[in-house]
Amino acid sequence: MPDNISVNKYLLVINGKPEGPFSIDELKQRKIKSTDFVRSSTMDDYKEAHEVEELRGLLGFSKQHLAPQYFAGFDQRWMASALDWFMVSLVFIFFGVIALLFISEKSTQIIIAASVLGIIPIANLIYHVIMEASAKQGTYGKQILKIKVTDMQGERIDFGQSLGRNLAKILSLLTLFIGYLYSFFNAKQQCLHDVVVGTLVIKDRLI
């Protein structure tokens, strides 16, 4: 795959193979369609032409709302969750250790340690709710794995839906984790809490 794509030039997938790069004028001459796959030097992966803001504006494509087709697997979701728990826990443990260094009373140390352990799950919940409703559509763990949370049309979810999704994870836990394993039997790899609130966890398409 060519890596030296010029700025404002795009590779175009023709008959399953990338060709080019082509300028926007050359794309016009080729009568590019809104659903053709393209990629520029600033893009991590291929996208349909109507998804690229520059092309949508210059070539007159309207933004289409196509159902997502590329869903994050259980392994990606688990790894993202593990990374997030690690990062959130590390922050609070760090400050907890700093506090313990200045306190010598045993009972107070126990209270601080217990408080840190109790705060971490709450902080992790708040962190997930805020980040999944943000423009990034996912926590730092999800961003590292290049996956994100969307509604059923692939659009960004709002704060209320993000809160509902994360609270609904209790259902996935109360079912002895069967709510998480449900993703193996769901065509869109949704866990139980995704089904309840109507969300997806999707990944970048691959060519």
Secondary structure, 3 states (H helix, E strand, C coil): CCCCCCCCCEEEEECCEEEEEECHHHHHHCCCCCCCEEECCCCCCCEEHHHCHHHHHHHCCCCCCCCCCCECCHHHHHHHHHHHHHHHHHHHHHHHHHHHHCCCCHHHHHHHHHHHHHHHHHHHHHHHHHHHCCCCCCCHHHHHCCEEEEECCCCCCCHHHHHHHHHCHHHHHHCCCHHHHHHHHCCCCCCHHHHHHCEEEEECCCC
